Amino acid sequence: MQFLKTMIAAGAALATLGTTGAHAQDYKDEYRVSTVVPAPFPWGIAAEKWAELTAERTDGRINLKIYPGVQLVQGDQTREFTAIRQGVIDMAVGSTINWSPQIVELNLFSLPFLMPDYAALDSLTQGPVGEKIFEIIEAKGAVPLAWAENGFREVTNSKTPIRSPADMKGLKLRVVGSPIYNDMFTAMGANPTQMSWADAQPALTTGAVDGQENPLTIYSVLNMHELGQTNVTLWGYVADPLIFVVNPAVWESFTPEDQDILRQAAVDAGAYGVEVARKGLTGGDQTLIDDIRGHGVEVVTLTDEERQAFVDVTRPVYDAWKVKIGPDLVDMAEQSVANR
């Protein structure tokens, strides 16, 4: 009788192993991961770290290949989330800005001057607001795993130092494709032009636009001073968190063990990406800013009074978009920031 029990137990174990093995055998040779920019940008570095950790921890069962330049959707950043939901893309490390046309709540991170510092940003992504955002993303058709970071966005231009909304009057500025950016820069007196990043670089080169807004890491890696962007204003008006997501059908194709590995690899890669994105910008380390100044660029840091003028002029935009995003979610975010 004991021998029979032993054989049944062994058979059950083999059946379990066989199921897991068969499951793993059904995995794709490659899973396509979409990003907007590659390494050495922090965004691309985080994606590559995810691929590296996943391959290492699954012994090569899951292989992620990074496709930068949103090439899987012909360079149209705002189509990325729809492509994930439809299964055109397996996975992505995507921007809350780029996905906001499909998920209006993601405009939360684009509310002007909501987050004054990194502690405020962390209070959102790592707190109840972040949990709520993940619930919303899952309901919209993707499985969110972890956060990373593109950074606080600063404004640059080829014409004049910006210290007040009056300095922005008439400036032609490239902005991203979310309507809130058009509203913000119009309120500040600029002439915003929405275009993809692929179109923005030649527009800056030819002078078709005067300026743009992006994290300093983007500015630095692309040597934007060579594109005539010789005026930088540090104002940290919005931040751009990144989110690791997986298509639901792809996610369900993995064993529970591999799901855990993929999730933890994303968490670890995201933390690494945040560290890279903030390097030289926190703790009093001005290395990156000093490097930019070294190219003859004028870098303006706003005083509290100067910054408040921008807060005041964009407040109607904030209030209007609070209604669109959802007052309860924005209230939760404001409370988290206040209690950071």
Contacts in CASP RR format, 6 or more apart in sequence:
PFRMAT RR
TARGET T0000
AUTHOR 0000-0000-0000
METHOD contacts of the structure
MODEL  1
MQFLKTMIAAGAALATLGTTGAHAQDYKDEYRVSTVVPAPFPWGIAAEKW
AELTAERTDGRINLKIYPGVQLVQGDQTREFTAIRQGVIDMAVGSTINWS
PQIVELNLFSLPFLMPDYAALDSLTQGPVGEKIFEIIEAKGAVPLAWAEN
GFREVTNSKTPIRSPADMKGLKLRVVGSPIYNDMFTAMGANPTQMSWADA
QPALTTGAVDGQENPLTIYSVLNMHELGQTNVTLWGYVADPLIFVVNPAV
WESFTPEDQDILRQAAVDAGAYGVEVARKGLTGGDQTLIDDIRGHGVEVV
TLTDEERQAFVDVTRPVYDAWKVKIGPDLVDMAEQSVANR
20 255 0 8 1.000
20 257 0 8 1.000
23 253 0 8 1.000
23 254 0 8 1.000
23 255 0 8 1.000
24 61 0 8 1.000
24 255 0 8 1.000
24 258 0 8 1.000
26 253 0 8 1.000
27 61 0 8 1.000
27 62 0 8 1.000
27 253 0 8 1.000
27 254 0 8 1.000
28 90 0 8 1.000
29 63 0 8 1.000
30 63 0 8 1.000
30 64 0 8 1.000
30 65 0 8 1.000
31 62 0 8 1.000
31 63 0 8 1.000
31 64 0 8 1.000
31 65 0 8 1.000
31 90 0 8 1.000
31 91 0 8 1.000
31 250 0 8 1.000
32 65 0 8 1.000
32 67 0 8 1.000
32 72 0 8 1.000
32 89 0 8 1.000
32 90 0 8 1.000
32 91 0 8 1.000
33 47 0 8 1.000
33 50 0 8 1.000
33 51 0 8 1.000
33 64 0 8 1.000
33 65 0 8 1.000
33 66 0 8 1.000
33 67 0 8 1.000
33 89 0 8 1.000
33 90 0 8 1.000
33 91 0 8 1.000
33 92 0 8 1.000
33 93 0 8 1.000
34 67 0 8 1.000
34 70 0 8 1.000
34 72 0 8 1.000
34 73 0 8 1.000
34 80 0 8 1.000
34 83 0 8 1.000
34 84 0 8 1.000
34 89 0 8 1.000
34 91 0 8 1.000
34 92 0 8 1.000
34 93 0 8 1.000
34 94 0 8 1.000
35 43 0 8 1.000
35 44 0 8 1.000
35 47 0 8 1.000
35 66 0 8 1.000
35 67 0 8 1.000
35 68 0 8 1.000
35 69 0 8 1.000
35 70 0 8 1.000
35 92 0 8 1.000
35 93 0 8 1.000
35 94 0 8 1.000
36 43 0 8 1.000
36 68 0 8 1.000
36 69 0 8 1.000
36 70 0 8 1.000
36 77 0 8 1.000
36 94 0 8 1.000
36 95 0 8 1.000
36 98 0 8 1.000
36 197 0 8 1.000
37 43 0 8 1.000
37 44 0 8 1.000
37 68 0 8 1.000
37 69 0 8 1.000
37 197 0 8 1.000
37 218 0 8 1.000
38 44 0 8 1.000
38 66 0 8 1.000
38 68 0 8 1.000
38 69 0 8 1.000
39 45 0 8 1.000
39 48 0 8 1.000
40 221 0 8 1.000
41 217 0 8 1.000
41 218 0 8 1.000
41 221 0 8 1.000
42 148 0 8 1.000
42 149 0 8 1.000
42 150 0 8 1.000
42 151 0 8 1.000
42 217 0 8 1.000
42 273 0 8 1.000
42 274 0 8 1.000
42 276 0 8 1.000
42 277 0 8 1.000
43 93 0 8 1.000
43 148 0 8 1.000
43 150 0 8 1.000
43 242 0 8 1.000
43 277 0 8 1.000
44 66 0 8 1.000
44 68 0 8 1.000
44 93 0 8 1.000
45 272 0 8 1.000
45 273 0 8 1.000
45 276 0 8 1.000
46 93 0 8 1.000
46 148 0 8 1.000
46 242 0 8 1.000
46 269 0 8 1.000
46 270 0 8 1.000
46 272 0 8 1.000
46 273 0 8 1.000
46 274 0 8 1.000
46 276 0 8 1.000
47 66 0 8 1.000
47 68 0 8 1.000
47 93 0 8 1.000
47 269 0 8 1.000
48 66 0 8 1.000
49 268 0 8 1.000
49 269 0 8 1.000
49 270 0 8 1.000
49 272 0 8 1.000
49 273 0 8 1.000
50 64 0 8 1.000
50 93 0 8 1.000
50 244 0 8 1.000
50 265 0 8 1.000
50 266 0 8 1.000
50 269 0 8 1.000
50 270 0 8 1.000
51 63 0 8 1.000
51 64 0 8 1.000
51 65 0 8 1.000
51 66 0 8 1.000
52 269 0 8 1.000
53 265 0 8 1.000
53 268 0 8 1.000
53 269 0 8 1.000
54 62 0 8 1.000
54 63 0 8 1.000
54 64 0 8 1.000
54 261 0 8 1.000
54 262 0 8 1.000
54 265 0 8 1.000
55 62 0 8 1.000
55 63 0 8 1.000
55 64 0 8 1.000
57 261 0 8 1.000
57 264 0 8 1.000
57 265 0 8 1.000
58 258 0 8 1.000
58 261 0 8 1.000
58 262 0 8 1.000
61 258 0 8 1.000
62 254 0 8 1.000
62 258 0 8 1.000
62 261 0 8 1.000
62 262 0 8 1.000
64 91 0 8 1.000
69 75 0 8 1.000
69 198 0 8 1.000
70 76 0 8 1.000
70 77 0 8 1.000
70 79 0 8 1.000
70 80 0 8 1.000
72 80 0 8 1.000
72 83 0 8 1.000
72 88 0 8 1.000
72 89 0 8 1.000
73 79 0 8 1.000
73 80 0 8 1.000
73 83 0 8 1.000
73 88 0 8 1.000
73 89 0 8 1.000
75 196 0 8 1.000
75 198 0 8 1.000
76 196 0 8 1.000
77 95 0 8 1.000
77 98 0 8 1.000
77 176 0 8 1.000
77 177 0 8 1.000
77 196 0 8 1.000
77 197 0 8 1.000
78 98 0 8 1.000
78 99 0 8 1.000
78 101 0 8 1.000
78 102 0 8 1.000
78 177 0 8 1.000
78 178 0 8 1.000
80 89 0 8 1.000
80 92 0 8 1.000
80 94 0 8 1.000
80 98 0 8 1.000
80 99 0 8 1.000
81 92 0 8 1.000
81 98 0 8 1.000
81 99 0 8 1.000
81 102 0 8 1.000
81 103 0 8 1.000
81 140 0 8 1.000
81 142 0 8 1.000
82 102 0 8 1.000
83 89 0 8 1.000
84 91 0 8 1.000
84 92 0 8 1.000
84 141 0 8 1.000
84 142 0 8 1.000
84 245 0 8 1.000
84 247 0 8 1.000
85 140 0 8 1.000
85 141 0 8 1.000
85 142 0 8 1.000
85 247 0 8 1.000
87 247 0 8 1.000
87 249 0 8 1.000
87 250 0 8 1.000
89 247 0 8 1.000
90 246 0 8 1.000
90 247 0 8 1.000
90 250 0 8 1.000
91 244 0 8 1.000
91 245 0 8 1.000
91 246 0 8 1.000
91 247 0 8 1.000
91 250 0 8 1.000
92 244 0 8 1.000
92 245 0 8 1.000
93 148 0 8 1.000
93 242 0 8 1.000
93 243 0 8 1.000
93 244 0 8 1.000
94 242 0 8 1.000
94 243 0 8 1.000
94 244 0 8 1.000
94 245 0 8 1.000
95 150 0 8 1.000
95 240 0 8 1.000
95 241 0 8 1.000
95 242 0 8 1.000
96 106 0 8 1.000
96 108 0 8 1.000
96 109 0 8 1.000
96 110 0 8 1.000
96 240 0 8 1.000
96 241 0 8 1.000
96 242 0 8 1.000
96 243 0 8 1.000
97 106 0 8 1.000
97 109 0 8 1.000
97 110 0 8 1.000
97 176 0 8 1.000
97 177 0 8 1.000
97 178 0 8 1.000
97 181 0 8 1.000
97 240 0 8 1.000
98 176 0 8 1.000
98 177 0 8 1.000
98 178 0 8 1.000
99 106 0 8 1.000
99 243 0 8 1.000
100 106 0 8 1.000
100 107 0 8 1.000
100 110 0 8 1.000
100 178 0 8 1.000
100 180 0 8 1.000
101 177 0 8 1.000
101 178 0 8 1.000
102 140 0 8 1.000
103 136 0 8 1.000
103 137 0 8 1.000
103 140 0 8 1.000
104 324 0 8 1.000
104 325 0 8 1.000
105 133 0 8 1.000
105 136 0 8 1.000
105 325 0 8 1.000
105 326 0 8 1.000
105 329 0 8 1.000
106 133 0 8 1.000
107 178 0 8 1.000
107 180 0 8 1.000
107 321 0 8 1.000
107 324 0 8 1.000
107 325 0 8 1.000
108 114 0 8 1.000
108 124 0 8 1.000
108 129 0 8 1.000
108 133 0 8 1.000
108 325 0 8 1.000
108 329 0 8 1.000
108 330 0 8 1.000
108 333 0 8 1.000
109 115 0 8 1.000
109 124 0 8 1.000
109 238 0 8 1.000
109 239 0 8 1.000
109 240 0 8 1.000
109 241 0 8 1.000
110 178 0 8 1.000
110 180 0 8 1.000
110 181 0 8 1.000
110 184 0 8 1.000
110 238 0 8 1.000
110 321 0 8 1.000
111 180 0 8 1.000
111 238 0 8 1.000
111 318 0 8 1.000
111 321 0 8 1.000
111 322 0 8 1.000
111 325 0 8 1.000
111 330 0 8 1.000
111 333 0 8 1.000
112 184 0 8 1.000
112 237 0 8 1.000
112 238 0 8 1.000
112 310 0 8 1.000
112 311 0 8 1.000
112 314 0 8 1.000
112 315 0 8 1.000
112 317 0 8 1.000
112 318 0 8 1.000
113 236 0 8 1.000
113 237 0 8 1.000
113 238 0 8 1.000
113 307 0 8 1.000
113 310 0 8 1.000
113 311 0 8 1.000
113 314 0 8 1.000
113 318 0 8 1.000
114 120 0 8 1.000
114 238 0 8 1.000
114 318 0 8 1.000
114 333 0 8 1.000
114 334 0 8 1.000
114 337 0 8 1.000
115 121 0 8 1.000
115 124 0 8 1.000
115 152 0 8 1.000
115 238 0 8 1.000
115 239 0 8 1.000
115 337 0 8 1.000
116 337 0 8 1.000
118 278 0 8 1.000
118 282 0 8 1.000
119 340 0 8 1.000
120 336 0 8 1.000
120 337 0 8 1.000
120 340 0 8 1.000
121 149 0 8 1.000
121 152 0 8 1.000
121 239 0 8 1.000
121 241 0 8 1.000
122 340 0 8 1.000
123 129 0 8 1.000
123 336 0 8 1.000
123 337 0 8 1.000
123 339 0 8 1.000
123 340 0 8 1.000
124 130 0 8 1.000
124 241 0 8 1.000
124 333 0 8 1.000
124 336 0 8 1.000
124 337 0 8 1.000
125 147 0 8 1.000
125 241 0 8 1.000
126 147 0 8 1.000
127 336 0 8 1.000
128 332 0 8 1.000
128 336 0 8 1.000
129 329 0 8 1.000
129 332 0 8 1.000
129 333 0 8 1.000
129 336 0 8 1.000
130 147 0 8 1.000
132 329 0 8 1.000
132 332 0 8 1.000
133 144 0 8 1.000
134 144 0 8 1.000
137 144 0 8 1.000
137 243 0 8 1.000
137 245 0 8 1.000
138 144 0 8 1.000
141 248 0 8 1.000
142 245 0 8 1.000
142 246 0 8 1.000
142 247 0 8 1.000
142 248 0 8 1.000
143 245 0 8 1.000
143 246 0 8 1.000
143 247 0 8 1.000
143 248 0 8 1.000
143 251 0 8 1.000
144 243 0 8 1.000
144 244 0 8 1.000
144 245 0 8 1.000
145 243 0 8 1.000
145 244 0 8 1.000
145 245 0 8 1.000
145 246 0 8 1.000
145 262 0 8 1.000
145 263 0 8 1.000
145 266 0 8 1.000
145 267 0 8 1.000
146 243 0 8 1.000
146 244 0 8 1.000
146 263 0 8 1.000
146 266 0 8 1.000
146 267 0 8 1.000
146 269 0 8 1.000
146 270 0 8 1.000
147 241 0 8 1.000
147 242 0 8 1.000
147 243 0 8 1.000
147 244 0 8 1.000
147 270 0 8 1.000
147 274 0 8 1.000
148 241 0 8 1.000
148 242 0 8 1.000
148 243 0 8 1.000
148 244 0 8 1.000
148 269 0 8 1.000
148 270 0 8 1.000
148 273 0 8 1.000
148 274 0 8 1.000
148 277 0 8 1.000
149 239 0 8 1.000
149 240 0 8 1.000
149 241 0 8 1.000
149 242 0 8 1.000
149 270 0 8 1.000
149 273 0 8 1.000
149 274 0 8 1.000
149 277 0 8 1.000
149 278 0 8 1.000
150 215 0 8 1.000
150 217 0 8 1.000
150 218 0 8 1.000
150 239 0 8 1.000
150 240 0 8 1.000
150 241 0 8 1.000
150 242 0 8 1.000
150 277 0 8 1.000
151 215 0 8 1.000
151 217 0 8 1.000
151 239 0 8 1.000
151 240 0 8 1.000
151 277 0 8 1.000
151 278 0 8 1.000
152 215 0 8 1.000
152 236 0 8 1.000
152 237 0 8 1.000
152 238 0 8 1.000
152 239 0 8 1.000
152 240 0 8 1.000
153 213 0 8 1.000
153 214 0 8 1.000
153 215 0 8 1.000
153 236 0 8 1.000
153 237 0 8 1.000
153 238 0 8 1.000
153 239 0 8 1.000
153 240 0 8 1.000
154 213 0 8 1.000
154 214 0 8 1.000
154 215 0 8 1.000
154 216 0 8 1.000
154 219 0 8 1.000
154 232 0 8 1.000
154 233 0 8 1.000
154 234 0 8 1.000
154 235 0 8 1.000
154 236 0 8 1.000
155 162 0 8 1.000
155 173 0 8 1.000
155 211 0 8 1.000
155 212 0 8 1.000
155 213 0 8 1.000
155 232 0 8 1.000
155 233 0 8 1.000
155 235 0 8 1.000
155 237 0 8 1.000
156 211 0 8 1.000
156 212 0 8 1.000
156 213 0 8 1.000
156 214 0 8 1.000
156 219 0 8 1.000
156 224 0 8 1.000
156 229 0 8 1.000
156 231 0 8 1.000
156 232 0 8 1.000
156 233 0 8 1.000
157 171 0 8 1.000
157 173 0 8 1.000
157 210 0 8 1.000
157 211 0 8 1.000
157 212 0 8 1.000
157 229 0 8 1.000
157 231 0 8 1.000
158 204 0 8 1.000
158 207 0 8 1.000
158 210 0 8 1.000
158 211 0 8 1.000
158 227 0 8 1.000
158 228 0 8 1.000
158 229 0 8 1.000
158 230 0 8 1.000
158 231 0 8 1.000
159 171 0 8 1.000
159 210 0 8 1.000
159 231 0 8 1.000
160 167 0 8 1.000
160 171 0 8 1.000
160 231 0 8 1.000
161 167 0 8 1.000
161 231 0 8 1.000
161 233 0 8 1.000
161 298 0 8 1.000
161 300 0 8 1.000
162 168 0 8 1.000
162 231 0 8 1.000
162 233 0 8 1.000
162 300 0 8 1.000
163 233 0 8 1.000
163 300 0 8 1.000
163 302 0 8 1.000
163 306 0 8 1.000
164 306 0 8 1.000
164 309 0 8 1.000
164 310 0 8 1.000
165 188 0 8 1.000
165 189 0 8 1.000
165 309 0 8 1.000
165 310 0 8 1.000
165 313 0 8 1.000
168 185 0 8 1.000
168 188 0 8 1.000
168 189 0 8 1.000
168 190 0 8 1.000
169 189 0 8 1.000
169 190 0 8 1.000
170 189 0 8 1.000
170 190 0 8 1.000
170 191 0 8 1.000
171 189 0 8 1.000
171 190 0 8 1.000
171 191 0 8 1.000
171 210 0 8 1.000
171 211 0 8 1.000
172 190 0 8 1.000
172 191 0 8 1.000
172 193 0 8 1.000
172 208 0 8 1.000
172 209 0 8 1.000
172 210 0 8 1.000
172 211 0 8 1.000
173 185 0 8 1.000
173 190 0 8 1.000
173 191 0 8 1.000
173 192 0 8 1.000
173 193 0 8 1.000
173 209 0 8 1.000
173 210 0 8 1.000
173 211 0 8 1.000
173 212 0 8 1.000
173 213 0 8 1.000
174 192 0 8 1.000
174 193 0 8 1.000
174 194 0 8 1.000
174 195 0 8 1.000
174 200 0 8 1.000
174 203 0 8 1.000
174 204 0 8 1.000
174 209 0 8 1.000
174 211 0 8 1.000
174 212 0 8 1.000
174 213 0 8 1.000
175 181 0 8 1.000
175 182 0 8 1.000
175 185 0 8 1.000
175 192 0 8 1.000
175 193 0 8 1.000
175 194 0 8 1.000
175 212 0 8 1.000
175 213 0 8 1.000
176 194 0 8 1.000
177 194 0 8 1.000
177 195 0 8 1.000
177 196 0 8 1.000
180 317 0 8 1.000
180 321 0 8 1.000
181 192 0 8 1.000
181 194 0 8 1.000
182 192 0 8 1.000
182 194 0 8 1.000
183 317 0 8 1.000
183 320 0 8 1.000
183 321 0 8 1.000
184 192 0 8 1.000
184 237 0 8 1.000
184 314 0 8 1.000
184 317 0 8 1.000
185 191 0 8 1.000
185 192 0 8 1.000
186 192 0 8 1.000
187 313 0 8 1.000
187 314 0 8 1.000
187 316 0 8 1.000
187 317 0 8 1.000
188 310 0 8 1.000
188 313 0 8 1.000
188 314 0 8 1.000
193 203 0 8 1.000
193 209 0 8 1.000
195 203 0 8 1.000
195 209 0 8 1.000
200 209 0 8 1.000
200 212 0 8 1.000
201 222 0 8 1.000
201 227 0 8 1.000
202 208 0 8 1.000
203 209 0 8 1.000
204 211 0 8 1.000
204 212 0 8 1.000
204 224 0 8 1.000
204 227 0 8 1.000
204 228 0 8 1.000
204 229 0 8 1.000
205 227 0 8 1.000
211 229 0 8 1.000
212 224 0 8 1.000
212 229 0 8 1.000
213 237 0 8 1.000
215 240 0 8 1.000
215 277 0 8 1.000
216 232 0 8 1.000
216 281 0 8 1.000
216 288 0 8 1.000
216 289 0 8 1.000
216 292 0 8 1.000
217 277 0 8 1.000
217 288 0 8 1.000
218 224 0 8 1.000
219 229 0 8 1.000
219 232 0 8 1.000
219 292 0 8 1.000
220 288 0 8 1.000
220 291 0 8 1.000
220 292 0 8 1.000
223 295 0 8 1.000
225 292 0 8 1.000
225 295 0 8 1.000
225 296 0 8 1.000
225 297 0 8 1.000
229 297 0 8 1.000
230 296 0 8 1.000
230 297 0 8 1.000
230 298 0 8 1.000
231 297 0 8 1.000
231 298 0 8 1.000
231 300 0 8 1.000
232 292 0 8 1.000
232 297 0 8 1.000
232 298 0 8 1.000
232 299 0 8 1.000
232 300 0 8 1.000
233 299 0 8 1.000
233 300 0 8 1.000
233 302 0 8 1.000
234 289 0 8 1.000
234 299 0 8 1.000
234 300 0 8 1.000
234 301 0 8 1.000
234 302 0 8 1.000
235 302 0 8 1.000
235 307 0 8 1.000
235 310 0 8 1.000
237 310 0 8 1.000
237 314 0 8 1.000
242 270 0 8 1.000
244 266 0 8 1.000
244 269 0 8 1.000
244 270 0 8 1.000
246 262 0 8 1.000
251 259 0 8 1.000
254 262 0 8 1.000
279 285 0 8 1.000
279 287 0 8 1.000
279 288 0 8 1.000
280 286 0 8 1.000
280 287 0 8 1.000
280 288 0 8 1.000
280 289 0 8 1.000
281 288 0 8 1.000
281 289 0 8 1.000
289 299 0 8 1.000
292 299 0 8 1.000
293 299 0 8 1.000
302 310 0 8 1.000
322 330 0 8 1.000
END
